[in-house]
């Protein structure tokens, strides 16, 4: 592994005690990037990305833990409106005019009875937050919010999106340098192939 070509200051990062997981992932249309997340962030969201593969409510209920299932019920409209509409805020700003009203109308059309186990489930149809790309969030959006700024500034291509905030992509060709820079900051790095599953189809 080569030494970083860009020098990164070795000052301690607030989360340096937590390991980072990494993998070079393939995105559409075949572009490859270094994915890096704090281990706790990976564990949290890997449970939620598993929701995307369920085809019935019963498969979902038995395939995820009770905390995630309750979260999905809220996102589908079987909980409080606040849960259903939480994703409407744009990177901390208030929702666009008319969006909350439209969501309230959709929320009112959700029945009170919970779906049966044999009822079909499609995350992109049943969860507006998923259809909007807010839940689970983009892998590259998560990286932008969790990695040290110095590393992102040195190695990432950063793009601001209109609705979902900033995305940070570290090209494969600088992955060795980026990983070396993170090690230089004191981070422990753990290889995690499961990060490829974070790229939504």
C-alpha positions as CSV (number, residue, x, y, z in Angstrom):
1,X,0.0,0.0,0.0
2,X,1.4,3.4,-1.0
3,X,1.8,6.3,1.4
4,X,-0.7,9.1,1.0
5,X,0.3,11.6,-1.7
6,X,-1.6,14.3,0.2
7,X,-0.5,15.0,3.7
8,X,-3.2,14.9,6.3
9,X,-2.8,16.3,9.8
10,X,-2.6,13.6,12.5
11,X,-4.7,15.4,15.0
12,X,-7.2,13.1,16.8
13,X,-10.6,12.8,15.3
14,X,-13.6,12.7,17.8
15,X,-14.6,9.2,16.6
16,X,-11.1,7.8,16.3
17,X,-11.7,5.1,19.0
18,X,-14.3,3.4,16.7
19,X,-13.1,1.2,13.9
20,X,-14.0,2.1,10.3
21,X,-15.3,-0.6,7.8
22,X,-14.3,-0.3,4.2
23,X,-14.7,-1.9,0.8
24,X,-14.2,-0.9,-2.8
25,X,-17.8,-1.0,-4.2
26,X,-19.2,-1.1,-7.7
27,X,-21.8,1.5,-8.5
28,X,-23.9,1.9,-11.7
29,X,-22.8,2.1,-14.4
30,X,-19.8,0.0,-13.3
31,X,-17.8,2.8,-11.6
32,X,-15.8,1.8,-8.5
33,X,-15.4,3.8,-5.3
34,X,-13.9,3.3,-1.9
35,X,-16.7,3.0,0.7
36,X,-15.9,3.8,4.3
37,X,-18.2,4.1,7.3
38,X,-17.9,3.9,11.1
39,X,-18.6,0.4,12.2
40,X,-21.6,1.3,14.3
41,X,-23.1,3.2,11.3
42,X,-22.6,0.1,9.2
43,X,-24.3,-2.1,11.7
44,X,-27.3,0.3,12.1
45,X,-28.0,0.7,8.4
46,X,-27.2,-2.9,7.3
47,X,-30.2,-4.0,9.3
48,X,-32.3,-1.5,7.4
49,X,-31.0,-2.2,3.9
50,X,-32.2,-5.8,4.5
51,X,-35.7,-4.4,4.2
52,X,-35.3,-3.8,0.5
53,X,-35.2,-7.5,-0.3
54,X,-38.5,-8.4,1.4
55,X,-41.5,-9.2,-0.9
56,X,-44.2,-9.8,1.7
57,X,-45.0,-8.2,5.1
58,X,-44.5,-11.6,6.7
59,X,-41.0,-12.0,5.1
60,X,-40.2,-8.6,6.3
61,X,-41.5,-9.2,9.9
62,X,-39.5,-12.4,10.2
63,X,-36.4,-11.1,8.4
64,X,-35.6,-8.1,10.5
65,X,-35.5,-7.3,14.2
66,X,-38.5,-5.8,16.0
67,X,-36.9,-2.4,16.2
68,X,-36.5,-2.2,12.4
69,X,-40.0,-3.7,11.8
70,X,-41.6,-1.0,14.0
71,X,-39.6,1.7,12.2
72,X,-40.9,0.4,8.8
73,X,-44.5,0.4,10.1
74,X,-44.0,4.0,11.0
75,X,-42.5,4.9,7.6
76,X,-45.5,3.1,5.9
77,X,-48.0,5.2,7.8
78,X,-49.0,2.7,10.5
79,X,-47.7,5.0,13.2
80,X,-47.7,8.7,14.0
81,X,-47.7,11.2,11.1
82,X,-44.4,12.6,12.4
83,X,-42.8,9.2,11.7
84,X,-44.3,9.0,8.3
85,X,-43.3,12.6,7.3
86,X,-39.9,12.8,9.0
87,X,-38.0,12.3,5.7
88,X,-39.6,15.4,4.1
89,X,-37.1,17.8,5.6
90,X,-34.4,18.7,3.2
91,X,-31.0,18.4,4.9
92,X,-32.4,20.0,8.1
93,X,-34.6,22.6,6.3
94,X,-38.3,22.8,6.3
95,X,-40.2,20.8,3.6
96,X,-41.0,22.5,0.3
97,X,-44.5,24.2,0.1
98,X,-47.3,21.8,-0.4
99,X,-45.2,18.7,0.4
100,X,-46.5,18.2,3.9
101,X,-50.1,18.7,2.8
102,X,-49.7,16.0,0.1
103,X,-48.1,13.6,2.6
104,X,-50.9,14.2,5.1
105,X,-53.4,13.2,2.4
106,X,-51.5,10.0,1.6
107,X,-51.2,9.2,5.3
108,X,-54.9,9.5,5.6
109,X,-55.4,6.8,3.0
110,X,-53.4,4.2,5.0
111,X,-55.7,1.7,6.7
112,X,-55.7,1.3,10.5
113,X,-55.3,-2.5,10.3
114,X,-51.7,-3.7,10.1
115,X,-50.9,-5.6,6.9
116,X,-51.2,-9.4,7.1
117,X,-48.2,-11.6,6.6
118,X,-49.2,-12.7,3.1
119,X,-49.8,-9.1,1.9
120,X,-47.2,-8.1,-0.8
121,X,-44.5,-5.7,0.3
122,X,-42.3,-3.5,-1.9
123,X,-40.1,-1.0,-0.1
124,X,-40.2,1.5,-3.0
125,X,-44.0,1.3,-3.2
126,X,-44.9,1.1,0.5
127,X,-42.4,3.5,2.0
128,X,-42.5,7.0,0.6
129,X,-39.1,7.7,2.3
130,X,-37.6,4.8,0.4
131,X,-39.1,5.9,-2.9
132,X,-37.6,9.4,-2.3
133,X,-34.1,8.0,-1.6
134,X,-34.1,9.2,2.0
135,X,-34.4,5.8,3.8
136,X,-32.2,4.0,3.8
137,X,-29.9,6.9,2.9
138,X,-27.3,6.8,0.1
139,X,-24.0,5.2,1.1
140,X,-22.2,8.2,-0.3
141,X,-24.4,10.6,1.7
142,X,-23.6,8.6,4.9
143,X,-19.9,8.9,4.1
144,X,-20.2,12.7,3.7
145,X,-21.7,13.0,7.2
146,X,-19.3,10.6,9.0
147,X,-15.8,10.8,7.7
148,X,-13.2,13.4,8.7
149,X,-13.4,16.5,6.6
150,X,-9.6,16.5,5.9
151,X,-9.9,13.1,4.3
152,X,-13.0,14.1,2.3
153,X,-11.3,17.3,1.2
154,X,-8.2,15.5,0.0
155,X,-9.7,12.5,-1.7
156,X,-13.4,12.7,-2.3
157,X,-15.5,14.0,-5.2
158,X,-18.2,15.9,-3.4
159,X,-21.6,16.7,-4.9
160,X,-24.4,18.7,-3.4
161,X,-27.9,17.3,-4.3
162,X,-31.1,19.3,-4.2
163,X,-33.0,17.1,-1.7
164,X,-30.6,14.7,0.0
165,X,-27.6,16.8,0.9
166,X,-24.0,16.2,0.0
167,X,-22.7,13.0,-1.4
168,X,-19.0,12.1,-1.2
169,X,-17.4,9.6,-3.5
170,X,-13.7,8.5,-3.2
171,X,-12.5,7.1,-6.6
172,X,-10.9,3.6,-6.5
173,X,-7.7,5.0,-7.9
174,X,-7.0,7.0,-4.7
175,X,-8.4,4.4,-2.3
176,X,-5.0,3.2,-1.0
177,X,-4.0,6.8,-0.3
178,X,-7.3,7.5,1.5
179,X,-7.0,4.4,3.6
180,X,-3.4,5.2,4.5
181,X,-4.5,8.7,5.5
182,X,-7.2,7.3,7.8
183,X,-4.7,5.0,9.4
184,X,-2.4,8.0,9.9
185,X,-5.2,9.6,11.8
186,X,-5.3,6.7,14.2
187,X,-8.3,4.8,12.8
188,X,-8.5,1.0,12.8
189,X,-9.8,-0.3,9.5
190,X,-11.8,-3.5,9.0
191,X,-12.6,-4.9,5.6
192,X,-16.3,-5.3,5.1
193,X,-17.6,-6.7,1.8
194,X,-21.2,-6.1,3.0
195,X,-20.9,-2.5,2.1
196,X,-21.6,-3.4,-1.5
197,X,-25.2,-4.2,-0.4
198,X,-25.7,-0.6,0.6
199,X,-25.9,0.4,-3.1
200,X,-29.6,0.4,-3.9
201,X,-30.6,-1.3,-7.2
